[in-house]
C-alpha cells in the first residue's frame, strides 16, 4: 500500500476542478485514467508541455503508466506550439515545482503567474532546472510557491479560450510499504 497527499491550491479556483489522480485503487495504486490504469509511481511523469507568456495559460502532463503505456492530460489553454515541453528520462523524477501564483491585477483574478521544474537524475545524481515559464511582463503578482516530490497534478481551469489555467494542486507520494 502506498500513501499520497495533496497540497493546497496555488493560484485561483476559477473554472472547473480537475484531478489527474482519479482515486486510490483497492490494490493501493493510483488510477490516472478512466480505464483505471495505475500511475508508474517510481517514474510518473514523461513530459510537461507549458503554454505561457504573461501568465501560465495551460499545461499538458504526459504520465507513465505502470503497465508501460502513457496518458496525456491537458489543463487550461493549449497553444499549437507550447512555450516549452520538458521531457523526463526514465531515470529522472520531478523533485520540485516552483513559481509565483495569486491575484493578477491585469486579469482581475488569481492565476499561476509562472512555473518552473527541478528534475533529479537518479543515475547521475545530478539536477537540472527547466523554466521558469510565464511572467513575460516581469510582474510581481502573487506569492512564491514551491512543492517537492510531485507525482501528479490537480487544480482549476477553464478549458476554452486563453488564460485557462487558474490554479494548481500538487500530489506527492508520502511513502511506500516494503
Chimera marker file (.cmm) of the C-alpha trace (Angstrom):
<marker_set name="trace">
<marker id="1" x="0.000" y="0.000" z="0.000" r="1" g="1" b="0" radius="0.5"/>
<marker id="2" x="1.229" y="3.491" z="-0.815" r="1" g="1" b="0" radius="0.5"/>
<marker id="3" x="0.293" y="6.816" z="0.795" r="1" g="1" b="0" radius="0.5"/>
<marker id="4" x="-0.305" y="10.095" z="-1.037" r="1" g="1" b="0" radius="0.5"/>
<marker id="5" x="-1.100" y="13.662" z="-0.095" r="1" g="1" b="0" radius="0.5"/>
<marker id="6" x="-2.090" y="16.785" z="-1.956" r="1" g="1" b="0" radius="0.5"/>
<marker id="7" x="-1.138" y="20.420" z="-1.477" r="1" g="1" b="0" radius="0.5"/>
<marker id="8" x="-3.383" y="23.425" z="-1.080" r="1" g="1" b="0" radius="0.5"/>
<marker id="9" x="-4.234" y="25.201" z="-4.306" r="1" g="1" b="0" radius="0.5"/>
<marker id="10" x="-1.754" y="27.793" z="-5.590" r="1" g="1" b="0" radius="0.5"/>
<marker id="11" x="-3.330" y="30.457" z="-7.781" r="1" g="1" b="0" radius="0.5"/>
<marker id="12" x="-7.090" y="30.636" z="-8.208" r="1" g="1" b="0" radius="0.5"/>
<marker id="13" x="-10.195" y="28.486" z="-8.262" r="1" g="1" b="0" radius="0.5"/>
<marker id="14" x="-11.879" y="29.967" z="-11.339" r="1" g="1" b="0" radius="0.5"/>
<marker id="15" x="-13.161" y="27.339" z="-13.763" r="1" g="1" b="0" radius="0.5"/>
<marker id="16" x="-13.665" y="23.623" z="-13.211" r="1" g="1" b="0" radius="0.5"/>
<marker id="17" x="-11.814" y="21.473" z="-10.689" r="1" g="1" b="0" radius="0.5"/>
<marker id="18" x="-9.539" y="18.799" z="-12.191" r="1" g="1" b="0" radius="0.5"/>
<marker id="19" x="-7.518" y="15.999" z="-10.673" r="1" g="1" b="0" radius="0.5"/>
<marker id="20" x="-5.155" y="13.788" z="-12.616" r="1" g="1" b="0" radius="0.5"/>
<marker id="21" x="-5.429" y="11.346" z="-9.718" r="1" g="1" b="0" radius="0.5"/>
<marker id="22" x="-8.846" y="9.745" z="-10.054" r="1" g="1" b="0" radius="0.5"/>
<marker id="23" x="-8.691" y="7.556" z="-6.970" r="1" g="1" b="0" radius="0.5"/>
<marker id="24" x="-6.580" y="5.163" z="-4.941" r="1" g="1" b="0" radius="0.5"/>
<marker id="25" x="-7.294" y="1.654" z="-6.229" r="1" g="1" b="0" radius="0.5"/>
<marker id="26" x="-8.073" y="-1.241" z="-3.906" r="1" g="1" b="0" radius="0.5"/>
<marker id="27" x="-4.573" y="-2.627" z="-4.545" r="1" g="1" b="0" radius="0.5"/>
<marker id="28" x="-3.067" y="0.661" z="-3.324" r="1" g="1" b="0" radius="0.5"/>
<marker id="29" x="-2.087" y="2.029" z="-6.746" r="1" g="1" b="0" radius="0.5"/>
<marker id="30" x="-3.077" y="5.457" z="-8.047" r="1" g="1" b="0" radius="0.5"/>
<marker id="31" x="-5.516" y="5.395" z="-11.007" r="1" g="1" b="0" radius="0.5"/>
<marker id="32" x="-4.964" y="8.202" z="-13.526" r="1" g="1" b="0" radius="0.5"/>
<marker id="33" x="-7.220" y="7.243" z="-16.454" r="1" g="1" b="0" radius="0.5"/>
<marker id="34" x="-10.871" y="6.336" z="-16.801" r="1" g="1" b="0" radius="0.5"/>
<marker id="35" x="-9.685" y="2.832" z="-17.749" r="1" g="1" b="0" radius="0.5"/>
<marker id="36" x="-8.326" y="2.582" z="-14.185" r="1" g="1" b="0" radius="0.5"/>
<marker id="37" x="-4.705" y="2.468" z="-15.375" r="1" g="1" b="0" radius="0.5"/>
<marker id="38" x="-2.314" y="2.911" z="-12.452" r="1" g="1" b="0" radius="0.5"/>
<marker id="39" x="0.423" y="5.522" z="-12.391" r="1" g="1" b="0" radius="0.5"/>
<marker id="40" x="4.040" y="4.341" z="-12.523" r="1" g="1" b="0" radius="0.5"/>
<marker id="41" x="4.949" y="5.891" z="-9.155" r="1" g="1" b="0" radius="0.5"/>
<marker id="42" x="8.724" y="5.403" z="-9.483" r="1" g="1" b="0" radius="0.5"/>
<marker id="43" x="8.810" y="7.285" z="-12.811" r="1" g="1" b="0" radius="0.5"/>
<marker id="44" x="5.421" y="9.008" z="-13.053" r="1" g="1" b="0" radius="0.5"/>
<marker id="45" x="5.995" y="11.885" z="-15.495" r="1" g="1" b="0" radius="0.5"/>
<marker id="46" x="7.128" y="11.526" z="-19.104" r="1" g="1" b="0" radius="0.5"/>
<marker id="47" x="6.722" y="15.184" z="-20.145" r="1" g="1" b="0" radius="0.5"/>
<marker id="48" x="5.113" y="18.510" z="-19.270" r="1" g="1" b="0" radius="0.5"/>
<marker id="49" x="4.134" y="20.946" z="-22.037" r="1" g="1" b="0" radius="0.5"/>
<marker id="50" x="3.716" y="24.549" z="-20.865" r="1" g="1" b="0" radius="0.5"/>
<marker id="51" x="1.695" y="27.169" z="-22.767" r="1" g="1" b="0" radius="0.5"/>
<marker id="52" x="2.684" y="30.515" z="-21.260" r="1" g="1" b="0" radius="0.5"/>
<marker id="53" x="3.538" y="34.145" z="-21.887" r="1" g="1" b="0" radius="0.5"/>
<marker id="54" x="2.374" y="36.800" z="-19.379" r="1" g="1" b="0" radius="0.5"/>
<marker id="55" x="0.904" y="34.013" z="-17.225" r="1" g="1" b="0" radius="0.5"/>
<marker id="56" x="0.731" y="30.212" z="-17.451" r="1" g="1" b="0" radius="0.5"/>
<marker id="57" x="-2.196" y="29.626" z="-19.819" r="1" g="1" b="0" radius="0.5"/>
<marker id="58" x="-2.146" y="25.833" z="-19.601" r="1" g="1" b="0" radius="0.5"/>
<marker id="59" x="-0.185" y="22.628" z="-19.153" r="1" g="1" b="0" radius="0.5"/>
<marker id="60" x="-0.338" y="19.141" z="-20.660" r="1" g="1" b="0" radius="0.5"/>
<marker id="61" x="1.135" y="16.405" z="-18.486" r="1" g="1" b="0" radius="0.5"/>
<marker id="62" x="2.004" y="13.039" z="-20.004" r="1" g="1" b="0" radius="0.5"/>
<marker id="63" x="2.163" y="10.322" z="-17.355" r="1" g="1" b="0" radius="0.5"/>
<marker id="64" x="3.927" y="6.962" z="-17.458" r="1" g="1" b="0" radius="0.5"/>
<marker id="65" x="1.569" y="4.124" z="-16.546" r="1" g="1" b="0" radius="0.5"/>
<marker id="66" x="2.536" y="1.049" z="-14.544" r="1" g="1" b="0" radius="0.5"/>
<marker id="67" x="1.659" y="-1.211" z="-17.492" r="1" g="1" b="0" radius="0.5"/>
<marker id="68" x="4.083" y="0.570" z="-19.823" r="1" g="1" b="0" radius="0.5"/>
<marker id="69" x="1.740" y="2.958" z="-21.655" r="1" g="1" b="0" radius="0.5"/>
<marker id="70" x="1.212" y="6.692" z="-21.245" r="1" g="1" b="0" radius="0.5"/>
<marker id="71" x="-1.708" y="9.039" z="-20.564" r="1" g="1" b="0" radius="0.5"/>
<marker id="72" x="-1.607" y="12.666" z="-21.739" r="1" g="1" b="0" radius="0.5"/>
<marker id="73" x="-3.906" y="15.059" z="-19.848" r="1" g="1" b="0" radius="0.5"/>
<marker id="74" x="-4.362" y="18.771" z="-20.787" r="1" g="1" b="0" radius="0.5"/>
<marker id="75" x="-5.447" y="21.553" z="-18.421" r="1" g="1" b="0" radius="0.5"/>
<marker id="76" x="-6.331" y="25.121" z="-19.298" r="1" g="1" b="0" radius="0.5"/>
<marker id="77" x="-5.482" y="26.703" z="-22.639" r="1" g="1" b="0" radius="0.5"/>
<marker id="78" x="-3.167" y="24.861" z="-25.005" r="1" g="1" b="0" radius="0.5"/>
<marker id="79" x="-1.199" y="26.522" z="-27.755" r="1" g="1" b="0" radius="0.5"/>
<marker id="80" x="-0.381" y="24.737" z="-31.025" r="1" g="1" b="0" radius="0.5"/>
<marker id="81" x="3.283" y="25.424" z="-30.207" r="1" g="1" b="0" radius="0.5"/>
<marker id="82" x="3.792" y="25.413" z="-26.427" r="1" g="1" b="0" radius="0.5"/>
<marker id="83" x="6.388" y="27.697" z="-24.852" r="1" g="1" b="0" radius="0.5"/>
<marker id="84" x="8.274" y="24.593" z="-23.713" r="1" g="1" b="0" radius="0.5"/>
<marker id="85" x="7.999" y="20.834" z="-23.469" r="1" g="1" b="0" radius="0.5"/>
<marker id="86" x="10.010" y="19.426" z="-20.577" r="1" g="1" b="0" radius="0.5"/>
<marker id="87" x="10.951" y="15.771" z="-21.146" r="1" g="1" b="0" radius="0.5"/>
<marker id="88" x="11.934" y="13.326" z="-18.399" r="1" g="1" b="0" radius="0.5"/>
<marker id="89" x="14.209" y="10.333" z="-18.972" r="1" g="1" b="0" radius="0.5"/>
<marker id="90" x="13.419" y="7.016" z="-17.297" r="1" g="1" b="0" radius="0.5"/>
<marker id="91" x="15.955" y="7.836" z="-14.571" r="1" g="1" b="0" radius="0.5"/>
<marker id="92" x="14.583" y="11.333" z="-13.835" r="1" g="1" b="0" radius="0.5"/>
<marker id="93" x="11.935" y="12.467" z="-11.376" r="1" g="1" b="0" radius="0.5"/>
<marker id="94" x="10.247" y="15.765" z="-10.578" r="1" g="1" b="0" radius="0.5"/>
<marker id="95" x="11.654" y="16.826" z="-7.210" r="1" g="1" b="0" radius="0.5"/>
<marker id="96" x="10.366" y="20.403" z="-7.248" r="1" g="1" b="0" radius="0.5"/>
<marker id="97" x="7.780" y="22.697" z="-8.808" r="1" g="1" b="0" radius="0.5"/>
<marker id="98" x="8.202" y="26.416" z="-8.163" r="1" g="1" b="0" radius="0.5"/>
<marker id="99" x="6.853" y="29.759" z="-9.294" r="1" g="1" b="0" radius="0.5"/>
<marker id="100" x="4.503" y="32.587" z="-8.371" r="1" g="1" b="0" radius="0.5"/>
<marker id="101" x="0.721" y="32.428" z="-8.133" r="1" g="1" b="0" radius="0.5"/>
<marker id="102" x="-2.069" y="34.628" z="-6.851" r="1" g="1" b="0" radius="0.5"/>
<marker id="103" x="-4.156" y="37.629" z="-7.798" r="1" g="1" b="0" radius="0.5"/>
<marker id="104" x="-3.198" y="39.164" z="-11.144" r="1" g="1" b="0" radius="0.5"/>
<marker id="105" x="-4.179" y="42.849" z="-11.436" r="1" g="1" b="0" radius="0.5"/>
<marker id="106" x="-4.111" y="42.703" z="-15.249" r="1" g="1" b="0" radius="0.5"/>
<marker id="107" x="-6.677" y="39.871" z="-15.384" r="1" g="1" b="0" radius="0.5"/>
<marker id="108" x="-8.740" y="40.553" z="-12.269" r="1" g="1" b="0" radius="0.5"/>
<marker id="109" x="-8.436" y="37.047" z="-10.850" r="1" g="1" b="0" radius="0.5"/>
<marker id="110" x="-5.987" y="34.697" z="-9.158" r="1" g="1" b="0" radius="0.5"/>
<marker id="111" x="-3.825" y="32.676" z="-11.570" r="1" g="1" b="0" radius="0.5"/>
<marker id="112" x="-0.459" y="30.958" z="-11.943" r="1" g="1" b="0" radius="0.5"/>
<marker id="113" x="1.993" y="33.716" z="-12.900" r="1" g="1" b="0" radius="0.5"/>
<marker id="114" x="4.949" y="31.464" z="-13.721" r="1" g="1" b="0" radius="0.5"/>
<marker id="115" x="6.143" y="27.900" z="-13.194" r="1" g="1" b="0" radius="0.5"/>
<marker id="116" x="9.435" y="26.023" z="-13.203" r="1" g="1" b="0" radius="0.5"/>
<marker id="117" x="10.612" y="22.489" z="-12.522" r="1" g="1" b="0" radius="0.5"/>
<marker id="118" x="13.542" y="20.919" z="-10.661" r="1" g="1" b="0" radius="0.5"/>
<marker id="119" x="14.436" y="17.492" z="-12.070" r="1" g="1" b="0" radius="0.5"/>
<marker id="120" x="16.680" y="14.914" z="-10.394" r="1" g="1" b="0" radius="0.5"/>
<marker id="121" x="18.504" y="12.198" z="-12.349" r="1" g="1" b="0" radius="0.5"/>
<marker id="122" x="18.899" y="9.091" z="-10.179" r="1" g="1" b="0" radius="0.5"/>
<marker id="123" x="21.527" y="7.571" z="-12.465" r="1" g="1" b="0" radius="0.5"/>
<marker id="124" x="23.941" y="10.531" z="-12.343" r="1" g="1" b="0" radius="0.5"/>
<marker id="125" x="22.872" y="12.143" z="-9.034" r="1" g="1" b="0" radius="0.5"/>
<marker id="126" x="22.514" y="15.498" z="-10.821" r="1" g="1" b="0" radius="0.5"/>
<marker id="127" x="19.743" y="18.060" z="-11.064" r="1" g="1" b="0" radius="0.5"/>
<marker id="128" x="18.561" y="20.364" z="-13.788" r="1" g="1" b="0" radius="0.5"/>
<marker id="129" x="16.107" y="23.244" z="-13.772" r="1" g="1" b="0" radius="0.5"/>
<marker id="130" x="13.550" y="23.881" z="-16.520" r="1" g="1" b="0" radius="0.5"/>
<marker id="131" x="11.939" y="27.311" z="-16.528" r="1" g="1" b="0" radius="0.5"/>
<marker id="132" x="10.526" y="29.361" z="-15.103" r="1" g="1" b="0" radius="0.5"/>
<marker id="133" x="7.923" y="29.812" z="-17.852" r="1" g="1" b="0" radius="0.5"/>
<marker id="134" x="5.444" y="32.695" z="-17.883" r="1" g="1" b="0" radius="0.5"/>
<marker id="135" x="5.586" y="36.184" z="-16.370" r="1" g="1" b="0" radius="0.5"/>
<marker id="136" x="6.892" y="37.749" z="-19.566" r="1" g="1" b="0" radius="0.5"/>
<marker id="137" x="5.595" y="41.062" z="-18.202" r="1" g="1" b="0" radius="0.5"/>
<marker id="138" x="8.054" y="40.759" z="-15.285" r="1" g="1" b="0" radius="0.5"/>
<marker id="139" x="5.352" y="41.499" z="-12.710" r="1" g="1" b="0" radius="0.5"/>
<marker id="140" x="5.493" y="40.803" z="-9.007" r="1" g="1" b="0" radius="0.5"/>
<marker id="141" x="1.903" y="39.499" z="-8.741" r="1" g="1" b="0" radius="0.5"/>
<marker id="142" x="1.034" y="36.675" z="-6.407" r="1" g="1" b="0" radius="0.5"/>
<marker id="143" x="3.262" y="34.905" z="-3.931" r="1" g="1" b="0" radius="0.5"/>
<marker id="144" x="6.091" y="32.410" z="-4.453" r="1" g="1" b="0" radius="0.5"/>
<marker id="145" x="5.280" y="28.707" z="-4.164" r="1" g="1" b="0" radius="0.5"/>
<marker id="146" x="7.316" y="25.517" z="-4.025" r="1" g="1" b="0" radius="0.5"/>
<marker id="147" x="6.172" y="21.890" z="-3.934" r="1" g="1" b="0" radius="0.5"/>
<marker id="148" x="8.515" y="18.920" z="-3.601" r="1" g="1" b="0" radius="0.5"/>
<marker id="149" x="8.376" y="15.361" z="-4.953" r="1" g="1" b="0" radius="0.5"/>
<marker id="150" x="5.363" y="15.934" z="-7.219" r="1" g="1" b="0" radius="0.5"/>
<marker id="151" x="3.949" y="12.839" z="-8.938" r="1" g="1" b="0" radius="0.5"/>
<marker id="152" x="0.688" y="14.271" z="-10.365" r="1" g="1" b="0" radius="0.5"/>
<marker id="153" x="-1.287" y="17.497" z="-10.757" r="1" g="1" b="0" radius="0.5"/>
<marker id="154" x="-4.741" y="18.826" z="-9.957" r="1" g="1" b="0" radius="0.5"/>
<marker id="155" x="-6.250" y="22.290" z="-9.885" r="1" g="1" b="0" radius="0.5"/>
<marker id="156" x="-8.769" y="24.589" z="-11.535" r="1" g="1" b="0" radius="0.5"/>
<marker id="157" x="-9.014" y="25.604" z="-15.187" r="1" g="1" b="0" radius="0.5"/>
<marker id="158" x="-11.232" y="26.930" z="-17.924" r="1" g="1" b="0" radius="0.5"/>
<marker id="159" x="-10.939" y="24.547" z="-20.856" r="1" g="1" b="0" radius="0.5"/>
<marker id="160" x="-11.794" y="27.142" z="-23.527" r="1" g="1" b="0" radius="0.5"/>
<marker id="161" x="-10.275" y="30.464" z="-24.534" r="1" g="1" b="0" radius="0.5"/>
<marker id="162" x="-6.951" y="31.977" z="-23.481" r="1" g="1" b="0" radius="0.5"/>
<marker id="163" x="-5.707" y="32.202" z="-19.892" r="1" g="1" b="0" radius="0.5"/>
<marker id="164" x="-7.428" y="28.957" z="-18.956" r="1" g="1" b="0" radius="0.5"/>
<marker id="165" x="-5.293" y="27.713" z="-16.074" r="1" g="1" b="0" radius="0.5"/>
<marker id="166" x="-6.340" y="29.272" z="-12.757" r="1" g="1" b="0" radius="0.5"/>
<marker id="167" x="-4.663" y="27.228" z="-10.038" r="1" g="1" b="0" radius="0.5"/>
<marker id="168" x="-2.678" y="24.067" z="-9.334" r="1" g="1" b="0" radius="0.5"/>
<marker id="169" x="-2.679" y="21.350" z="-6.689" r="1" g="1" b="0" radius="0.5"/>
<marker id="170" x="0.309" y="19.019" z="-6.341" r="1" g="1" b="0" radius="0.5"/>
<marker id="171" x="0.029" y="15.329" z="-5.475" r="1" g="1" b="0" radius="0.5"/>
<marker id="172" x="3.023" y="13.755" z="-3.799" r="1" g="1" b="0" radius="0.5"/>
<marker id="173" x="3.915" y="10.296" z="-2.609" r="1" g="1" b="0" radius="0.5"/>
<marker id="174" x="4.496" y="10.092" z="1.123" r="1" g="1" b="0" radius="0.5"/>
<marker id="175" x="5.930" y="6.613" z="1.427" r="1" g="1" b="0" radius="0.5"/>
<marker id="176" x="5.728" y="3.082" z="0.107" r="1" g="1" b="0" radius="0.5"/>
<marker id="177" x="5.382" y="-0.100" z="2.086" r="1" g="1" b="0" radius="0.5"/>
<marker id="178" x="8.290" y="-2.512" z="1.803" r="1" g="1" b="0" radius="0.5"/>
<link id1="1" id2="2" r="1" g="1" b="0" radius="0.2"/>
<link id1="2" id2="3" r="1" g="1" b="0" radius="0.2"/>
<link id1="3" id2="4" r="1" g="1" b="0" radius="0.2"/>
<link id1="4" id2="5" r="1" g="1" b="0" radius="0.2"/>
<link id1="5" id2="6" r="1" g="1" b="0" radius="0.2"/>
<link id1="6" id2="7" r="1" g="1" b="0" radius="0.2"/>
<link id1="7" id2="8" r="1" g="1" b="0" radius="0.2"/>
<link id1="8" id2="9" r="1" g="1" b="0" radius="0.2"/>
<link id1="9" id2="10" r="1" g="1" b="0" radius="0.2"/>
<link id1="10" id2="11" r="1" g="1" b="0" radius="0.2"/>
<link id1="11" id2="12" r="1" g="1" b="0" radius="0.2"/>
<link id1="12" id2="13" r="1" g="1" b="0" radius="0.2"/>
<link id1="13" id2="14" r="1" g="1" b="0" radius="0.2"/>
<link id1="14" id2="15" r="1" g="1" b="0" radius="0.2"/>
<link id1="15" id2="16" r="1" g="1" b="0" radius="0.2"/>
<link id1="16" id2="17" r="1" g="1" b="0" radius="0.2"/>
<link id1="17" id2="18" r="1" g="1" b="0" radius="0.2"/>
<link id1="18" id2="19" r="1" g="1" b="0" radius="0.2"/>
<link id1="19" id2="20" r="1" g="1" b="0" radius="0.2"/>
<link id1="20" id2="21" r="1" g="1" b="0" radius="0.2"/>
<link id1="21" id2="22" r="1" g="1" b="0" radius="0.2"/>
<link id1="22" id2="23" r="1" g="1" b="0" radius="0.2"/>
<link id1="23" id2="24" r="1" g="1" b="0" radius="0.2"/>
<link id1="24" id2="25" r="1" g="1" b="0" radius="0.2"/>
<link id1="25" id2="26" r="1" g="1" b="0" radius="0.2"/>
<link id1="26" id2="27" r="1" g="1" b="0" radius="0.2"/>
<link id1="27" id2="28" r="1" g="1" b="0" radius="0.2"/>
<link id1="28" id2="29" r="1" g="1" b="0" radius="0.2"/>
<link id1="29" id2="30" r="1" g="1" b="0" radius="0.2"/>
<link id1="30" id2="31" r="1" g="1" b="0" radius="0.2"/>
<link id1="31" id2="32" r="1" g="1" b="0" radius="0.2"/>
<link id1="32" id2="33" r="1" g="1" b="0" radius="0.2"/>
<link id1="33" id2="34" r="1" g="1" b="0" radius="0.2"/>
<link id1="34" id2="35" r="1" g="1" b="0" radius="0.2"/>
<link id1="35" id2="36" r="1" g="1" b="0" radius="0.2"/>
<link id1="36" id2="37" r="1" g="1" b="0" radius="0.2"/>
<link id1="37" id2="38" r="1" g="1" b="0" radius="0.2"/>
<link id1="38" id2="39" r="1" g="1" b="0" radius="0.2"/>
<link id1="39" id2="40" r="1" g="1" b="0" radius="0.2"/>
<link id1="40" id2="41" r="1" g="1" b="0" radius="0.2"/>
<link id1="41" id2="42" r="1" g="1" b="0" radius="0.2"/>
<link id1="42" id2="43" r="1" g="1" b="0" radius="0.2"/>
<link id1="43" id2="44" r="1" g="1" b="0" radius="0.2"/>
<link id1="44" id2="45" r="1" g="1" b="0" radius="0.2"/>
<link id1="45" id2="46" r="1" g="1" b="0" radius="0.2"/>
<link id1="46" id2="47" r="1" g="1" b="0" radius="0.2"/>
<link id1="47" id2="48" r="1" g="1" b="0" radius="0.2"/>
<link id1="48" id2="49" r="1" g="1" b="0" radius="0.2"/>
<link id1="49" id2="50" r="1" g="1" b="0" radius="0.2"/>
<link id1="50" id2="51" r="1" g="1" b="0" radius="0.2"/>
<link id1="51" id2="52" r="1" g="1" b="0" radius="0.2"/>
<link id1="52" id2="53" r="1" g="1" b="0" radius="0.2"/>
<link id1="53" id2="54" r="1" g="1" b="0" radius="0.2"/>
<link id1="54" id2="55" r="1" g="1" b="0" radius="0.2"/>
<link id1="55" id2="56" r="1" g="1" b="0" radius="0.2"/>
<link id1="56" id2="57" r="1" g="1" b="0" radius="0.2"/>
<link id1="57" id2="58" r="1" g="1" b="0" radius="0.2"/>
<link id1="58" id2="59" r="1" g="1" b="0" radius="0.2"/>
<link id1="59" id2="60" r="1" g="1" b="0" radius="0.2"/>
<link id1="60" id2="61" r="1" g="1" b="0" radius="0.2"/>
<link id1="61" id2="62" r="1" g="1" b="0" radius="0.2"/>
<link id1="62" id2="63" r="1" g="1" b="0" radius="0.2"/>
<link id1="63" id2="64" r="1" g="1" b="0" radius="0.2"/>
<link id1="64" id2="65" r="1" g="1" b="0" radius="0.2"/>
<link id1="65" id2="66" r="1" g="1" b="0" radius="0.2"/>
<link id1="66" id2="67" r="1" g="1" b="0" radius="0.2"/>
<link id1="67" id2="68" r="1" g="1" b="0" radius="0.2"/>
<link id1="68" id2="69" r="1" g="1" b="0" radius="0.2"/>
<link id1="69" id2="70" r="1" g="1" b="0" radius="0.2"/>
<link id1="70" id2="71" r="1" g="1" b="0" radius="0.2"/>
<link id1="71" id2="72" r="1" g="1" b="0" radius="0.2"/>
<link id1="72" id2="73" r="1" g="1" b="0" radius="0.2"/>
<link id1="73" id2="74" r="1" g="1" b="0" radius="0.2"/>
<link id1="74" id2="75" r="1" g="1" b="0" radius="0.2"/>
<link id1="75" id2="76" r="1" g="1" b="0" radius="0.2"/>
<link id1="76" id2="77" r="1" g="1" b="0" radius="0.2"/>
<link id1="77" id2="78" r="1" g="1" b="0" radius="0.2"/>
<link id1="78" id2="79" r="1" g="1" b="0" radius="0.2"/>
<link id1="79" id2="80" r="1" g="1" b="0" radius="0.2"/>
<link id1="80" id2="81" r="1" g="1" b="0" radius="0.2"/>
<link id1="81" id2="82" r="1" g="1" b="0" radius="0.2"/>
<link id1="82" id2="83" r="1" g="1" b="0" radius="0.2"/>
<link id1="83" id2="84" r="1" g="1" b="0" radius="0.2"/>
<link id1="84" id2="85" r="1" g="1" b="0" radius="0.2"/>
<link id1="85" id2="86" r="1" g="1" b="0" radius="0.2"/>
<link id1="86" id2="87" r="1" g="1" b="0" radius="0.2"/>
<link id1="87" id2="88" r="1" g="1" b="0" radius="0.2"/>
<link id1="88" id2="89" r="1" g="1" b="0" radius="0.2"/>
<link id1="89" id2="90" r="1" g="1" b="0" radius="0.2"/>
<link id1="90" id2="91" r="1" g="1" b="0" radius="0.2"/>
<link id1="91" id2="92" r="1" g="1" b="0" radius="0.2"/>
<link id1="92" id2="93" r="1" g="1" b="0" radius="0.2"/>
<link id1="93" id2="94" r="1" g="1" b="0" radius="0.2"/>
<link id1="94" id2="95" r="1" g="1" b="0" radius="0.2"/>
<link id1="95" id2="96" r="1" g="1" b="0" radius="0.2"/>
<link id1="96" id2="97" r="1" g="1" b="0" radius="0.2"/>
<link id1="97" id2="98" r="1" g="1" b="0" radius="0.2"/>
<link id1="98" id2="99" r="1" g="1" b="0" radius="0.2"/>
<link id1="99" id2="100" r="1" g="1" b="0" radius="0.2"/>
<link id1="100" id2="101" r="1" g="1" b="0" radius="0.2"/>
<link id1="101" id2="102" r="1" g="1" b="0" radius="0.2"/>
<link id1="102" id2="103" r="1" g="1" b="0" radius="0.2"/>
<link id1="103" id2="104" r="1" g="1" b="0" radius="0.2"/>
<link id1="104" id2="105" r="1" g="1" b="0" radius="0.2"/>
<link id1="105" id2="106" r="1" g="1" b="0" radius="0.2"/>
<link id1="106" id2="107" r="1" g="1" b="0" radius="0.2"/>
<link id1="107" id2="108" r="1" g="1" b="0" radius="0.2"/>
<link id1="108" id2="109" r="1" g="1" b="0" radius="0.2"/>
<link id1="109" id2="110" r="1" g="1" b="0" radius="0.2"/>
<link id1="110" id2="111" r="1" g="1" b="0" radius="0.2"/>
<link id1="111" id2="112" r="1" g="1" b="0" radius="0.2"/>
<link id1="112" id2="113" r="1" g="1" b="0" radius="0.2"/>
<link id1="113" id2="114" r="1" g="1" b="0" radius="0.2"/>
<link id1="114" id2="115" r="1" g="1" b="0" radius="0.2"/>
<link id1="115" id2="116" r="1" g="1" b="0" radius="0.2"/>
<link id1="116" id2="117" r="1" g="1" b="0" radius="0.2"/>
<link id1="117" id2="118" r="1" g="1" b="0" radius="0.2"/>
<link id1="118" id2="119" r="1" g="1" b="0" radius="0.2"/>
<link id1="119" id2="120" r="1" g="1" b="0" radius="0.2"/>
<link id1="120" id2="121" r="1" g="1" b="0" radius="0.2"/>
<link id1="121" id2="122" r="1" g="1" b="0" radius="0.2"/>
<link id1="122" id2="123" r="1" g="1" b="0" radius="0.2"/>
<link id1="123" id2="124" r="1" g="1" b="0" radius="0.2"/>
<link id1="124" id2="125" r="1" g="1" b="0" radius="0.2"/>
<link id1="125" id2="126" r="1" g="1" b="0" radius="0.2"/>
<link id1="126" id2="127" r="1" g="1" b="0" radius="0.2"/>
<link id1="127" id2="128" r="1" g="1" b="0" radius="0.2"/>
<link id1="128" id2="129" r="1" g="1" b="0" radius="0.2"/>
<link id1="129" id2="130" r="1" g="1" b="0" radius="0.2"/>
<link id1="130" id2="131" r="1" g="1" b="0" radius="0.2"/>
<link id1="131" id2="132" r="1" g="1" b="0" radius="0.2"/>
<link id1="132" id2="133" r="1" g="1" b="0" radius="0.2"/>
<link id1="133" id2="134" r="1" g="1" b="0" radius="0.2"/>
<link id1="134" id2="135" r="1" g="1" b="0" radius="0.2"/>
<link id1="135" id2="136" r="1" g="1" b="0" radius="0.2"/>
<link id1="136" id2="137" r="1" g="1" b="0" radius="0.2"/>
<link id1="137" id2="138" r="1" g="1" b="0" radius="0.2"/>
<link id1="138" id2="139" r="1" g="1" b="0" radius="0.2"/>
<link id1="139" id2="140" r="1" g="1" b="0" radius="0.2"/>
<link id1="140" id2="141" r="1" g="1" b="0" radius="0.2"/>
<link id1="141" id2="142" r="1" g="1" b="0" radius="0.2"/>
<link id1="142" id2="143" r="1" g="1" b="0" radius="0.2"/>
<link id1="143" id2="144" r="1" g="1" b="0" radius="0.2"/>
<link id1="144" id2="145" r="1" g="1" b="0" radius="0.2"/>
<link id1="145" id2="146" r="1" g="1" b="0" radius="0.2"/>
<link id1="146" id2="147" r="1" g="1" b="0" radius="0.2"/>
<link id1="147" id2="148" r="1" g="1" b="0" radius="0.2"/>
<link id1="148" id2="149" r="1" g="1" b="0" radius="0.2"/>
<link id1="149" id2="150" r="1" g="1" b="0" radius="0.2"/>
<link id1="150" id2="151" r="1" g="1" b="0" radius="0.2"/>
<link id1="151" id2="152" r="1" g="1" b="0" radius="0.2"/>
<link id1="152" id2="153" r="1" g="1" b="0" radius="0.2"/>
<link id1="153" id2="154" r="1" g="1" b="0" radius="0.2"/>
<link id1="154" id2="155" r="1" g="1" b="0" radius="0.2"/>
<link id1="155" id2="156" r="1" g="1" b="0" radius="0.2"/>
<link id1="156" id2="157" r="1" g="1" b="0" radius="0.2"/>
<link id1="157" id2="158" r="1" g="1" b="0" radius="0.2"/>
<link id1="158" id2="159" r="1" g="1" b="0" radius="0.2"/>
<link id1="159" id2="160" r="1" g="1" b="0" radius="0.2"/>
<link id1="160" id2="161" r="1" g="1" b="0" radius="0.2"/>
<link id1="161" id2="162" r="1" g="1" b="0" radius="0.2"/>
<link id1="162" id2="163" r="1" g="1" b="0" radius="0.2"/>
<link id1="163" id2="164" r="1" g="1" b="0" radius="0.2"/>
<link id1="164" id2="165" r="1" g="1" b="0" radius="0.2"/>
<link id1="165" id2="166" r="1" g="1" b="0" radius="0.2"/>
<link id1="166" id2="167" r="1" g="1" b="0" radius="0.2"/>
<link id1="167" id2="168" r="1" g="1" b="0" radius="0.2"/>
<link id1="168" id2="169" r="1" g="1" b="0" radius="0.2"/>
<link id1="169" id2="170" r="1" g="1" b="0" radius="0.2"/>
<link id1="170" id2="171" r="1" g="1" b="0" radius="0.2"/>
<link id1="171" id2="172" r="1" g="1" b="0" radius="0.2"/>
<link id1="172" id2="173" r="1" g="1" b="0" radius="0.2"/>
<link id1="173" id2="174" r="1" g="1" b="0" radius="0.2"/>
<link id1="174" id2="175" r="1" g="1" b="0" radius="0.2"/>
<link id1="175" id2="176" r="1" g="1" b="0" radius="0.2"/>
<link id1="176" id2="177" r="1" g="1" b="0" radius="0.2"/>
<link id1="177" id2="178" r="1" g="1" b="0" radius="0.2"/>
</marker_set>
